[in-house]
């Protein structure tokens, strides 16, 4: 029996749910709420930065999958999942556009992954800092990354509610 987070069908379901939950949690928020700076432990973040960050990470992970599947163990690009976007990176972004792009990219990721055989999930690429990494490991990390930012966005939204939203 596989543990949670290692079963491809579980991971695919979780990735799809995360994209929908993020979109739903941002529904009805105004621009000023989206760029409201967070307090500790989320210093440096705001809701719009989370959405932009998730979109950018998704774009990068797709590049990693493409690199792994197009080569035999070749180099894959680094994706910085710990990068906090600077205000200039998101201040002119439209929430609906960012969420739609994230949703589109996640759907594209899911289609890629649904087509993989069990053997393909074990295909490896060489990460510049971590060495060999499988598609399954990348997806598992993407799932955990989603959970971290979903909880973070919930904290930020709850803080807005407490401020008279």
C-alpha positions in Angstrom: 0.0 0.0 0.0 1.3 3.4 -1.0 1.5 6.3 1.5 -0.5 9.5 0.8 1.4 11.7 -1.5 3.0 8.8 -3.5 -0.1 7.5 -5.3 -0.3 9.3 -8.7 -4.1 9.3 -8.7 -4.2 10.9 -5.2 -1.7 13.6 -6.3 -3.6 14.4 -9.5 -6.9 14.8 -7.5 -5.1 17.0 -4.9 -3.5 19.2 -7.5 -6.8 19.8 -9.3 -8.7 20.6 -6.0 -6.0 23.1 -5.0 -6.4 25.2 -8.1 -10.2 25.3 -7.6 -10.0 26.1 -3.9 -7.6 29.0 -4.5 -9.9 30.5 -7.2 -12.9 30.1 -4.9 -11.1 31.6 -1.8 -10.2 34.8 -3.8 -13.7 35.3 -5.1 -15.1 38.7 -4.3 -11.9 40.2 -2.8 -11.1 43.7 -3.8 -7.7 44.9 -5.1 -6.8 46.7 -1.8 -7.5 43.4 0.1 -5.4 41.4 -2.3 -2.4 43.7 -1.8 -2.8 44.1 1.9 0.6 43.1 3.5 0.5 40.1 5.7 1.6 40.1 9.4 3.9 37.4 10.9 4.4 34.6 10.1 3.6 35.6 6.5 5.7 38.8 6.3 6.5 39.8 2.8 3.4 38.1 1.3 0.0 39.3 0.3 -2.8 37.4 -1.4 -2.0 38.6 -4.9 1.6 37.7 -4.4 0.5 34.2 -3.5 -1.5 33.8 -6.7 1.3 35.2 -8.9 3.8 32.9 -7.1 1.7 29.8 -7.7 1.2 30.7 -11.3 5.0 31.2 -11.8 5.8 28.0 -10.0 3.3 26.1 -12.1 4.9 27.5 -15.3 8.3 26.4 -14.1 7.2 22.9 -13.1 5.7 22.4 -16.6 9.2 23.3 -17.9 10.7 20.7 -15.7 8.2 18.0 -16.9 8.9 18.9 -20.5 12.6 18.7 -20.0 12.4 15.3 -18.3 10.1 13.8 -20.9 12.0 15.1 -23.8 15.4 13.8 -22.7 16.8 10.8 -21.0 17.9 12.1 -17.6 19.0 15.5 -18.8 19.2 18.8 -17.0 16.0 20.4 -15.8 15.5 24.1 -14.8 15.5 25.2 -11.2 12.1 26.4 -9.9 12.4 28.6 -6.8 9.4 27.5 -4.7 10.6 29.8 -1.9 10.7 33.0 -3.9 8.5 35.8 -2.5 7.5 38.0 -5.4 8.4 41.6 -5.1 5.7 44.2 -5.2 6.7 45.2 -8.7 6.1 41.6 -9.8 2.4 41.7 -8.9 1.1 45.2 -8.4 -0.1 45.6 -11.9 -1.5 42.1 -12.2 -5.2 41.5 -12.5 -6.5 38.9 -9.9 -8.9 37.2 -12.4 -6.2 37.0 -15.1 -3.6 35.5 -12.7 -6.1 32.9 -11.3 -7.2 32.0 -14.8 -3.6 31.6 -16.0 -2.9 29.4 -12.9 -6.0 27.3 -13.5 -5.1 26.9 -17.2 -1.5 25.9 -16.4 -2.7 23.5 -13.7 -5.1 21.9 -16.1 -2.2 21.6 -18.6 -0.1 20.0 -15.9 -2.9 17.5 -15.1 -3.3 16.5 -18.7 0.4 15.8 -19.0 0.4 13.7 -15.8 -2.8 11.8 -16.7 -1.1 10.6 -19.9 2.0 9.2 -18.0 2.5 5.5 -17.5 3.6 4.3 -14.0 7.1 4.0 -15.4 7.0 7.6 -16.7 6.3 8.8 -13.1 9.7 7.5 -12.2 11.5 9.2 -15.0 14.3 11.5 -13.8 15.9 14.7 -14.6 19.0 16.3 -13.1 18.2 19.3 -11.0 21.1 21.9 -10.8 21.1 21.8 -6.9 19.4 18.6 -5.9 20.7 16.1 -8.5 18.4 13.4 -9.8 14.7 13.9 -9.2 11.7 12.0 -10.5 8.5 13.4 -11.9 6.7 11.8 -8.9 8.9 13.7 -6.5 8.3 17.0 -8.3 4.5 16.4 -8.2 4.6 15.5 -4.5 6.5 18.7 -3.8 4.1 20.7 -5.9 1.2 19.2 -3.8 2.9 20.1 -0.5 3.7 23.6 -1.9 0.0 24.1 -2.8 -1.1 23.1 0.7 1.3 25.5 2.3 0.0 28.4 0.2 -3.6 27.5 0.6 -3.2 27.6 4.4 -1.3 30.8 4.1 -4.1 32.4 1.9 -6.7 31.2 4.5 -4.8 33.0 7.3 -4.6 36.2 5.2 -8.3 36.1 4.3 -9.2 35.4 8.0 -7.1 38.4 9.0 -8.9 40.6 6.5 -12.3 39.4 8.0 -11.1 40.3 11.4 -10.2 43.8 10.2 -13.9 44.6 9.4 -14.2 43.1 6.0 
